């Protein structure tokens, strides 16, 4: 998920930055002619323009977005339940916003290459659209790979629900789709496991059994 999101963000950002710079080449060249570093031999406005389109975009935009896009995609999957908001899309948009802020702070959005207000406005608008696309891809991929399971206990203070050695009592967790997990009740007077949706258990009458997750659902101990 992180790899796909990061690759998308980096590729689109690189192509878009190059496209904007090429489209506004005349204006960019005029601005570069006022930069001392581009008018002193052996540098020329054309060599500075070529460096801007290739090296600066690659190392200043594409590479940082690839690395950070990958990192934030991994963080989205690891800490999904702790992110603010509800639902895959809203939480992905939230972490995408944090990613955009970090990219701006680091100067890795490509806006540093803007030589006039028109280019700057275009690049900033693109940054916003790109992050929305990143959030959409991340949320769709994570949704495809996982399912939400709600865990409920009839007596949360006494009856604890352990899943793969972790206490999931009265929590909602995302688990891999089509996966099996060891579940165990601890404490209280156990009667049975109750399930709904895409969740099933091997033995509803056993305090320790196996849960199968094929879709969103509920597991309750009573």
Secondary structure, 3 states (H helix, E strand, C coil): CHHHHHHHHHHHHHHHHHHHHHHCHHHHHHHHCCCHHHCCCCCCHHHHHHHHHHHHHHHHHHHHHHHHHHHHHHHHHHCHHHCCCCCHHHHHHHHHHHHHHHHHHHCCCCHHHCCCHHHHHHHHHHHHHHHHHHHHHHHHHHHHHEEEEEEEECCCCCCEEEECCEECCCCEEEEECCEEEEEEEECCCCCCEEEEEEEEECCCCCCEEEEEEEEEEEEEEC
